[in-house]
Amino acid sequence: MMRQVFASSHPGPSVAVTALAAILGLAVGLPPVRVLVLALVVFVGQLSIGWSNDWLDARRDRATKRTDKPLAVGAVSLATVRAAAVVSLVLSVPLSFAIGTAAGLAHLLFVVCGWAYNLGLKSTPVSVVPFLIGFGALPAVVTLAAPPPIAPAPWTLLVGALFGTAVHFTNALPDLEDDLRTGVRGLPHRLGAKVAGWTAFAALGSAGIVTLLGQSGVSTGTLSPPPPVGVLGTLILLALVAWGVRLVATKPPDRVLFRVVIAAAVLLAVELAVAGTALGAVSTS
């Protein structure tokens, strides 16, 4: 039973976002214990978003015969998943403030965006907005968790928002037809599979370029050559973008596109950590 409940939380994305936050925490120089607390905070928040998604989409998932969803096939009850979503949401509030007031508020903004999407924004032309804001806030969660808190560099917020865009579009692509049959018409559905896919990889490529420029000091006016690892990471990311664009043009959309985006996000986070790039702008203390 517990395994099926966990499987209803979208464990892959939940773990990936948690890992991303932890790697960024290391890049900022958070103490190891602080990184662990940050990871716990983000993980619980992501679990609440994942569980709420399966709970609120249960009727649609059953109608489209989603065999990959435990709730849709009856392996776990609606009441159980609903309870897990609500409990994890409630726990997210005090847990968030364990990393500081400012960081806690930024994290709760991320969680609220996820729930707002699940509660109805997914079916509107502004379905991308929760991803823009939520993922855009993630770098702030990390830098503000530093002791003392540090405001995030503006370019990191833009990178987060661009990744959020890519995540939304590639995650929606495989389900476009099923969603349309059950009344979901978010922005990717309105654009169509190919345009949505190309938009996702344009955003991903832009995130790589902005990261490279951020490492070069463009936002501060103190230009310097980017670190070699930054150049290498961006080149690998652009290669992933080219591959993704080709997949969109030649094959039906599947989960591979979403995994490419998540892999690229982790790649850039590792790149930032290895390069020692400053993600913060100004101390708030």
N, C-alpha and C positions, 0 to 999 in steps of 0.2 A: 504493500500500500504506500509506504513512504517513498519508495522509488518512483511510483506513478505520480505522486503528488509533486515530487521534485521535477519530474519530467514535464509537468504542466507549467513550470515557471520560466520556460524558455531558457534552460540552463546554459546553452552555448553562448548566446549574446550576453547573459548575465555575467558569466565568468569572464568573457572577453572584455567587457566594459570595466569590470573590477580589476583585471590585470592591467588594463590601460591606465587606470587611476593610480595603481600601485607603482607602475614603472615611472609615471610622471612624478609621483611622490619622491622616488629615488633621485630623479633628475633635479628636483628642487632642493634636495639635500635633507629631507625629513629624516629624523631619527628612526631606526628600524621599528621601534614600538609604535611610533606615530603612523608609520606606513601600514602596519597591521591593523590599527584602529581605522584608518582611512579606508582600507580594503573592506573591512567588515561593514562599515557604514554604507559604502557604495553597493556592496553585494546585497544587503538587506533591502535597500531601496530598489535595486533592479529586480529582485525577487518579487517585490510587491507589484511592480509594473507588469512583469511576466504573468503572474497569477491573475491579476485583474484582466489582462488581455484574454486569457483562456476562459475565465468566468463570464465576461461580458460578451464574448464571441461564441459561446457554447451553442446557441441555436444555429448560427450561420455555419459553424464547423460541422455540426451534425447534418445540416441540409446538404452540404457539399461533400459529405463522407470523408472527412479528414482523418485518415487512419493513423496519422502521426501525432494526433492529439488524444491523450488518455481520457480526457473528459468527453470528447466526441464519441469514443468507442465504448464508453461506460466502464472504463477501468478504474475510475475514481468519481466520486459524487460531486455534483455542483456545490452542495453545501460545504464540502471539505475545501474545495479550491477557493470558494468565496471567503471562508474563514481564514485561510492562509493569506489571502490578499489583504484582508482587513487587518489582521494581526500584524503582519509585516509592515504595513503602512503606519500603524500606530507606533510600533517599535522604532520606525525610522525617525520619528520626531525627537525623542530624547537622545537616541544614538547620534543623530546628526550634530547635535550640539556638543558631543564629546570631542569634536575636532575644532571647536571654537564657534563663537556666535556668527561671525561673518561667513565662515566656511559652511556652517550648518544651514544658514539661510540659502546659500548658493546651492547646496545639495538638495534641499527641500524644493527649490525652484525646479531642479532637474526632475525630481520625482513627480511634482505636480504636473509638469509638462507631459510626462508619460501617461499619467492617469487621465489628463484632459484629452489626449489623443484617443485613448481607449474608450472614453465615455462619449465620444461623438465627433471629435474633430477629424478623425480618420475619414469620415464620409463627406468632407467639405473641400472646397477649392484651396483652403489654407491648411491642409493636412500636414504640410511640411513645417509649419511654424513651430510646433512643439519640439521638433528635432533641431531646428535652427537654434532655438533658445536653450533647450535642455543640454545638448552637446556643446553649445557655445559656452555654457556655464561651467562645464567640467574642469577646464583649466583653472578657473577661479576657485572651485572647490579645493583643488590641490594647493595652489599658492597661498590661499587664505588659511589653510590648515597649518602653515609653517609657524613656528614660534620664534619671533613675533610674526603676525600675519603680513603677507606681502600681496599687494594688488597685482593682478596678472598683467603681463605685457599685452597691449591691445591686439597684436598680431596672433597671439595664442587663442584669443576668443574667436577671431575670424577663422582660424584653422578648425577649431571645434565646430563652428557652425557649418563649415563646408563639409566636414565629415558627417555631421548630422544629416545634411542633405543627401549625401551619397548613401548613407545607411537607410534612410527612409525609402528612397526610390528602389534600391536593389532588393530590399526586404519585401517590398510590395509587388515587385515584378512577377514572381512565380504564381501569385494568387490573383492576378488581375481578372481573369475570366470568372473564377469562383466568386470573387468579391462583387463583380458587376451583377451576377445572377442573384445575389442576396442584398442588393441595394447599396453597396459601398461604392462611392464615387469620389475618391480623394484626388489630389492633384495628379499622381502618376496615372490613374485610370483615365483622366481627362486628356492627358497628353498622348497616351498610347505607349505600347511597350518599347518601341525603338527610340522615340524621343525621350521618354523617361530614362531609359538605360544610358543614352548618350549624355543626358543632363547629369546623371549620377557620376559618370566617369570624368566629365568636364569639371565637376565640383571636386572630385578626388585629385585630379591633376593640379587644379588651382591650389588645393591645400598643400601639395608638395612644393609648389613654387613659393607660396607665401611663407612656408616654413624655412626654405632656403634664404629668402630675403630677410626673414626675421633673424636668422643666424648671422646674417651679414651686417646687422645693425641698421637696416634701412629705417625702421620706425623711430630710432633714437637720433638719427642723423650722424652717427659715428660709424661710417662705413669701414668694413674690413673684409678680407677674404673669408668666405665660409669655411668651416672645418672640412677636411677631406671626407670624413665619414658622413657629413651632411650632404655633400655633393653625391657621394655614392648612394646614399639612401634615397635621394630624390630621383636619381637615374633609375634605380630599381623600381621606385613607385611609378615613374612615367612608363616603364616597361609594362607594369601591371595594368596601367591605364590603357595602353595600346592593345594589350591582350583582351581586356574587358570590352573595349569598343568593338573589337573583331567578333567577340562572342555575341554581343548584342546584334550585330549585323548579320550573323550567319546561323545562329541557333535560337531555338525557343528559350525564353528566360527560365533560369532555374536558380537553385540556392548557391551555386558556385559564385555568382556575381556578388552576393552578399558576403560570402567568405573572403573574397578578394579584397573587398573594402575593409573588413575587420582586420585582415592580415596587414593591409597597408597602414592602418591606424597604429597597430602594435609596432610595426616596422619603424614608423616615424617617432614613436615614443621611445623606443630603444635607441634610435639615432640621437635624439635629444639628450638622453641620459648619458650615452657614451661620449658625446661631444661636449658635455658640460654646458650646454646652452642655457642662458639665463631666461627663465620663463616669467619671472616677476618684474614688476616695474618699480613700485614705490612701497616701502614699508608703511603699514597703516598704524603703527604704534607710535 
